Amino acid sequence: MGFEIQNIRDLSEELNIGLDSMVFIDDNPIERESVKRELPEVTVPDFPQDTSELADFAIELYNNYFYILSPTDEDTVKTEIYRQNMKRRDAQKSSASYEDFLRTLETKIEIHRIRAENVQRAAQLTQKTNQFNLTTKRYSEQELLALIDEEGFDGFVVNVSDRFGDSGMVSVVITKHKTDSEVELDTFLLSCRVMGRFIEDQIIGFIEDFYKKSGYKKLITYYKPTEKNNPVKDLFERLGYTLLEVDSAGSKKYVLDLKESNTRCRKEFGELRVL
């Protein structure tokens, strides 16, 4: 049983996908209970005892966990993305250090406005991203389009590529203008396929610089805890933000003075372009 658990962990790491994106199917109830206990993030559906129910079970699995109503471009190339991640993993193993590995990736970061042509994938990211998601707000395509058309909101998406290939759209940032001098981060998320590469440092750096040049003085940010976003609970502390308050549920509010922002704690391993 321990062998199965380790296999799942290794596969998650090798493909660079979260455990919460994995479905474990096994006809052995002891194995299923073991995975449920040791890896609660993994989905473990009950397996039918009656073999005559297998066809219906397979259809139910597909509809519940694998069916996509409107596939995006990223959905159609996932196998290639997984292959790229395996090559990155091999390159990391042969690098002298993790930072050396990141430098050799030749990462390209492109930032675009949310528009009709990219809103489908942007909405999908808000629906599916759990680990690196500071506020975990979910938006449909229609809601996103309405939001960015509304005065006082800005929406950005981020595409990432490197020498191993194109990771596609991996981040969504939505901001709200609170006053003439303050803007707040409504949504900041990053796909698990590029987590750990400090791409968030350059994205937030762009946001800060954008609003500083637009005349804003303060950037307000939030962390709202969920069962799955613990990996980013201290993100804004690392980025040099000032903690303003913490409520009983663990939600945190931060502020950054844009005129006095200190970017020395930021890491840059990619070339950023705004398109």
C-alpha positions in Angstrom: 0.0 0.0 0.0 2.9 2.4 0.8 4.1 1.7 -2.7 0.9 3.0 -4.3 1.0 6.2 -2.2 4.6 6.9 -3.2 3.8 6.2 -6.8 1.0 8.8 -6.8 3.3 11.4 -5.1 6.0 10.7 -7.6 3.6 11.0 -10.5 2.2 14.3 -9.2 5.8 15.7 -8.9 6.9 14.4 -12.2 4.0 15.8 -14.2 3.9 18.9 -12.0 0.2 18.7 -11.3 -1.5 19.0 -7.9 -2.7 16.0 -6.0 -6.2 17.6 -6.1 -6.1 17.1 -9.9 -5.7 13.4 -9.7 -8.3 10.6 -9.7 -7.3 7.2 -8.2 -9.3 4.2 -9.5 -8.8 0.8 -7.9 -11.1 -2.3 -7.4 -9.3 -3.0 -4.1 -11.2 -1.3 -1.2 -8.2 -1.5 1.1 -6.1 0.4 -1.5 -8.8 3.0 -1.9 -9.1 3.6 1.8 -5.3 3.9 2.1 -5.2 6.6 -0.6 -8.2 8.4 1.0 -6.4 8.5 4.4 -2.9 9.3 3.3 -3.7 11.6 0.3 -7.0 13.3 1.1 -6.5 15.7 -1.8 -6.8 12.9 -4.4 -10.3 12.0 -5.6 -11.1 8.3 -4.9 -14.4 7.2 -6.4 -16.1 4.0 -5.1 -15.6 1.0 -7.4 -18.7 -1.1 -8.2 -18.8 -4.6 -6.7 -21.1 -5.8 -9.4 -19.2 -6.1 -12.7 -22.4 -5.5 -14.7 -22.2 -1.9 -13.4 -18.7 -1.3 -14.9 -20.0 0.3 -18.1 -22.1 2.8 -16.2 -19.3 3.4 -13.8 -16.9 4.3 -16.7 -19.4 6.7 -18.1 -20.0 8.3 -14.7 -16.2 8.7 -14.3 -15.9 10.4 -17.6 -18.8 12.8 -17.0 -17.7 13.7 -13.5 -14.0 14.0 -13.8 -12.8 14.1 -17.4 -15.5 15.6 -19.6 -14.8 19.2 -20.8 -17.8 21.1 -22.3 -15.7 23.5 -24.3 -12.0 22.4 -24.5 -9.5 25.2 -24.6 -6.2 25.2 -26.7 -4.4 24.2 -23.5 -6.7 21.2 -23.0 -5.8 19.8 -26.4 -2.0 19.8 -25.7 -1.9 18.6 -22.1 0.0 15.4 -23.0 2.7 17.5 -24.7 2.9 19.8 -21.6 3.4 16.8 -19.4 6.3 15.6 -21.7 7.8 19.0 -21.4 7.6 18.9 -17.6 9.4 15.6 -17.6 12.3 17.1 -19.6 12.4 20.1 -17.2 12.6 17.6 -14.3 15.6 15.8 -15.9 17.3 19.2 -16.6 16.8 20.2 -12.9 18.4 16.9 -11.7 21.5 17.7 -13.8 21.9 21.3 -12.7 24.3 22.4 -10.0 21.6 24.2 -8.1 17.9 25.0 -8.4 18.7 28.6 -9.3 21.1 27.5 -12.0 18.3 25.3 -13.4 15.9 28.3 -13.5 18.4 30.5 -15.2 18.9 27.9 -18.0 15.2 27.6 -18.7 15.2 30.9 -20.8 11.7 31.6 -19.5 9.5 34.1 -21.4 6.6 35.8 -19.6 4.0 37.6 -21.6 1.2 39.7 -20.1 -2.0 40.5 -22.0 -5.3 42.2 -21.2 -8.3 39.8 -20.7 -10.2 39.9 -24.0 -12.9 37.9 -25.7 -10.3 35.7 -27.5 -8.7 34.6 -24.2 -11.5 34.8 -21.7 -12.4 31.1 -22.0 -9.1 29.9 -20.7 -9.0 32.7 -18.1 -12.4 31.7 -16.7 -11.3 28.0 -16.7 -8.2 29.0 -14.6 -10.4 30.8 -12.0 -12.6 27.7 -11.8 -9.8 25.1 -11.5 -6.8 26.7 -9.8 -6.7 25.9 -6.1 -3.2 25.8 -4.7 -1.8 29.2 -5.9 -5.0 31.2 -5.6 -5.0 34.0 -3.1 -8.7 34.7 -3.0 -10.2 31.7 -4.8 -12.9 33.7 -6.6 -14.6 31.8 -9.3 -15.7 33.5 -12.5 -17.6 32.4 -15.7 -16.7 33.7 -19.1 -19.7 36.0 -19.0 -18.9 37.3 -15.5 -15.3 38.0 -16.5 -16.3 39.9 -19.7 -18.8 41.9 -17.7 -16.2 42.6 -15.0 -13.5 44.0 -17.2 -16.1 46.1 -19.1 -17.1 47.6 -15.8 -15.4 50.9 -14.9 -12.9 50.4 -12.1 -11.7 46.9 -12.9 -8.7 45.7 -14.9 -8.0 42.1 -16.0 -4.7 40.5 -17.1 -3.6 37.1 -18.2 -0.1 35.7 -18.4 1.4 33.2 -20.8 4.7 31.4 -20.1 7.1 29.5 -22.4 10.7 28.4 -22.1 13.3 26.4 -24.0 11.3 23.2 -23.5 8.0 24.5 -24.9 4.9 26.6 -24.3 3.1 26.2 -21.0 0.2 28.4 -22.3 -1.9 30.7 -20.2 -1.0 30.1 -16.5 -2.1 33.2 -14.6 -5.0 35.6 -14.1 -4.8 38.9 -12.3 -7.9 41.1 -11.6 -7.7 44.4 -9.9 -10.3 46.9 -8.6 -9.8 50.6 -8.3 -11.0 51.5 -4.7 -10.1 55.2 -4.7 -8.0 57.6 -6.7 -5.0 56.5 -4.7 -5.7 52.9 -3.9 -6.1 49.8 -6.0 -6.8 46.3 -4.7 -6.0 42.8 -5.9 -9.3 41.0 -6.5 -7.8 37.8 -8.0 -4.2 36.5 -8.3 -3.7 32.9 -9.3 -1.0 30.8 -10.9 -1.3 27.4 -12.5 0.5 24.6 -10.7 2.3 23.7 -13.9 4.7 26.7 -13.3 4.7 26.9 -9.5 8.1 27.1 -7.9 9.7 29.1 -10.6 9.1 32.6 -8.9 7.1 33.7 -11.9 4.7 35.3 -9.4 7.5 37.8 -8.4 7.6 39.3 -11.9 3.9 39.3 -12.3 3.3 41.2 -9.1 6.2 43.5 -10.0 4.5 44.4 -13.2 1.2 45.1 -11.3 3.0 47.3 -8.8 4.8 49.2 -11.5 1.7 49.6 -13.7 -0.3 51.3 -10.9 2.6 53.3 -9.6 3.0 54.8 -13.0 -0.7 55.4 -13.2 -0.5 57.6 -10.0 -1.7 55.1 -7.4 -0.1 55.2 -4.0 -1.2 51.9 -2.4 -1.8 48.4 -3.5 -4.2 46.4 -1.2 -4.0 42.6 -1.3 -5.6 39.6 0.4 -5.1 36.0 1.4 -8.3 34.0 2.1 -7.4 30.5 3.3 -9.0 27.3 1.8 -8.2 23.7 2.3 -5.9 23.8 -0.7 -4.1 27.2 -0.9 -1.8 26.8 2.1 1.3 26.9 -0.2 0.7 30.7 -0.7 -0.3 31.7 2.8 2.9 33.7 3.4 3.4 34.9 -0.2 2.9 38.6 0.6 5.2 38.5 3.6 7.9 37.2 1.3 7.2 39.9 -1.2 7.6 42.6 1.4 4.0 43.7 2.0 2.8 45.0 5.3 0.2 42.9 7.1 -2.7 45.0 8.2 -5.1 42.6 9.8 -5.9 38.9 10.3 -9.4 37.7 11.2 -10.5 34.6 13.1 -10.7 32.5 9.9 -7.1 33.3 9.0 -7.9 35.7 6.2 -5.2 38.4 5.9 -5.2 41.9 4.5 -2.0 43.6 3.3 -0.8 46.9 1.9 2.2 48.0 -0.2 3.2 51.6 -0.4 3.9 51.9 -4.1 6.3 54.8 -3.6 8.4 53.0 -1.1 8.2 49.4 -2.5 11.3 47.3 -2.0 11.9 44.8 -4.7 15.2 43.5 -3.4 13.4 40.4 -2.1 12.1 39.6 -5.5 13.5 36.9 -7.8 13.7 37.3 -11.6 14.5 34.3 -13.8 12.5 35.2 -16.9 12.1 37.9 -19.6 8.9 39.8 -19.2 7.0 41.4 -22.0 3.7 43.4 -21.9 1.7 42.9 -25.1 
